[in-house]
Amino acid sequence: MSEWTKLQADDGFAFPAYVARPVATPKAAIVVLQEIFGVNSHIRSVADLYAAEGYLAIAPALFERAKPGFESGYLPADVAAGRDIAFALDRAKVMLDIEAAIRFAAAFGKVGLVGYCWGGTMAYAAACHVTGLSAVSGYYGGGIAAMKDETPQVPTILHFGSRDAHIPMESVEALKAAQPDVTVYVYDADHGFNCDQRGSYDADSARLARERTLAHFKAHLGR
C-alpha cells in the first residue's frame, strides 16, 4: 500500500513524501533519499521494495524547496536539470527535510536510511550530522569523498562502482583510509548501477548491494 503525505521541517517548510507501507505491522522504518531525478517511478519502486521486506518506507521530495513537483527520466537534459536543482539547494535545509522524514519514520520503530547518487551523498551527510538514525547505506554518492574527514555517528556502509567515471577510485581509497569504521563495497559496475531504468543498470551488482544493505539494516534495526 502506498500514498503521498505532507511533512513539515523545523523551519516551517512543508513538502511531500512518498510512503510505502508493508502488509503487516512494520518491523522498522527506512528513509529513501532520491537521485537528482526526483521521487520518480524508480525511487518509488525502491521504497515499495523495502515495504515488501516489512519496513515502512518514506521517500521525501528533497528538491521541493528549489523546484516543486520535479520528477524526471534519465535523458541528458534530465541530468542537466537535476544537477542544476541540486546545486541550488542549501544542504542545511536539505538536512532539515531529512530530519522531518526521520521523525515521521520513527513512529514505526528504529530508522535506517538509504540514498542513491545525490541521495547517497546526502545519506552520508545525514549519518554524520543528523540524529534519530540507527543505520545508513549510501550508493555512489559523488560528494562523499569531499566529506572524508567527517565521521558517521551510526553504522554506515557505502557502495561504489569501479567503472564510475564520476567517482575516481583514488577518492574511494582515500575515504576508506580516513574512515576505517565505514564499510566500503566496490562493484564491477558503473554509476547508477542500482537503477533498472538506466543503461548503467547492473543486475548482479544491484542484487548484491541490496542484500548487503538489507543485512545491514537487519543487524542494526532489529528483526
N, C-alpha and C positions, 0 to 999 in steps of 0.2 A: 504494500500500500504506500502511495506517495502523495505528497501535497506540497504546496508552497506556503510558507509562513512569513511573518514580518518580525525582524529583530530590531532592537534599538541599542546603539552603542552608548557608552558613558557620556559622550558629548551631545547626546540627543539625536544623532543621525539615525534615521530609520531606513532599513533596506531589506530586500527579500532574501530568502534562503530556501533551497530545495530540501525537503525532508523525506527520507525513505525509512519506512518502519518495517520491522520483521513481523512475521505472522504471530509469533509468541511474544511473551514479555522480553524486552531487550536484556541481554546479558551485560551490556556496557554500551558505550557510545563512541562513534568515530566522527570527527570533523574532517571533511574532504575539501582541500583547497585547490582551486581551479588553475588551469593553464591560462595563457594570455587570451584564450578564445571564449572566456566567459563560462557561465554554468550552462554549457551546451549539452547536446544529447549524449556526448561521451562522458562528461563528468556526472551527469545524472545517472548514466548506466553504471558508473563506478560506485556511486552511492547505493544504487539498487543491489549491486553485488555484495556490498558489506551488509546490507539489510538481510540478504539471503543467508548470510553467515550468522545471523542472530543479533546484529548490532543495530541500534538506532543510528542512522547516518544523516548528517546535515552538511550541505554544501552552500556556504554563504556566498552571495554575489558580491565579490570584493571589488569589482570595477564600478559599482553603483555610484560612488562619490564623483567619479570623473565622467562616466558615460552610462547613464541609466538605461537598463534593459539590454545592454550589449551582449550579443551572442553571435558567434561566427563559425565558419568552417575553417579550412586549412589551406586555402589558396594564398599565393604570395601577398595579395592585397590584404587578406585577413591577418597575416603575420605582421605586416607593417602597421595596421590599425591597432592590433593588440599591443604591440610594443609601445606605440605612442601613448596609449592609455596607461600602461604600466609605469612608464617613465614620468607621467604626470601625477602619479599618486604620492601622497605623503605616507611613508612607511609607518610612522607613529599612529596615524589614523587607521591604516590597514590593521595594525595590531589591536586597536580598539574594536574593530569589527570582528576580528577573530575571537577576541575575548567574549563578545556578545554571543557568538556561536557556541563557545565553550560553556557559558552559563546555561544556555538552553540545553545543551547535551548533558550537563551534569545532573539533571533531574532523572537521568536514566542509568546512572552508575558512574564508574570510572570513565575517564575520557582519553581516547587516543586521537592522534591527528596524523593525517597523511596528505601530502601535497605533491603536485606534479609540475615540472617545468618552473615557471614563475612561482607557482604554488609550492614547489619544492624548496625554493629559496625562502619563501615566507614561512614554511614549516620549520626550517632550521632557525630562523629568527624567533619564532614563537617558542621553540624548545629552549632557547637561551633567555628569553625575556618575559614570557607570559606565564602566569600562574594557572593552576587548575588542570594541568595535563598530567597523565601518567606514563605516556609513551608517544614517540614520534617516529614516523617513517617519511623520508624525503626522496623523491625521484628527480634525478638530473636537474637540480637547481643551479642555474648558471651563476648566481650570485653568492653561492655558499662559500666558495674558496676565499672570497674577499672578507668573510667573517671567520676565518680560521682561528683567530685569536679569541673568539667568543665561545664560551663553553656551555653546552646544553645542560639544563638543570634536571632533565629527565632522561631515561634510557632512549637513545636515538640511533637509528640505523639509516644509512644512505645508499642509494643505488645510482650508478653511473654506467654509461656505455663507452666502451673503449674506442669506438669509431665515431664518437660525438665530436664533430668539428667545433662546436660551440664551447666545449669544456675540455681544455688540454689535460692530458693525463698527468702532466707535471704539477698542475694545480691540485689535482686529486691527491697525489702523493704528498704534497705539502700539507694538505688538510689532514691526512692520516697521521703525519708526523706531529702536527700541532695538537691533535685531539685523539690520542691513542684509545680513549674510552668509547669513542664513537665507532661503531661497526660499519665499515665501508665495503660494499659489494660492487664489483666491476663485471659487466657482462659484455660478451662479444656482440655488441649492438650499437645502434645509432641513437641520436637524441629522439625522444618521444617514443621509445620502443614499447611503452605500455599501451599506447593509443591505437586501437584497431581501426580507426578511421584515417590513419596517416600512412603514407608509403613507407615510413621507417618502422612500422609495427613489426615486432619480432615475437611470435607467439611463445617460443620456448623461454626467452628471457622474461617476458611478461608473466608467464606462469610461475617461474622460479622466484621472481621478485615478489609476487603476490603470496606465494607460500611462505616466504621468509617474513613478509610483513604480517601475515595472519599469525604466524608462530610468535612473533614479537609482541603482538597485541595480546595473544592468549597468555603469554608469560607475565605480562605486566598489568593487564586489565582484569584478569581472573576469568574463570570458567571457559 
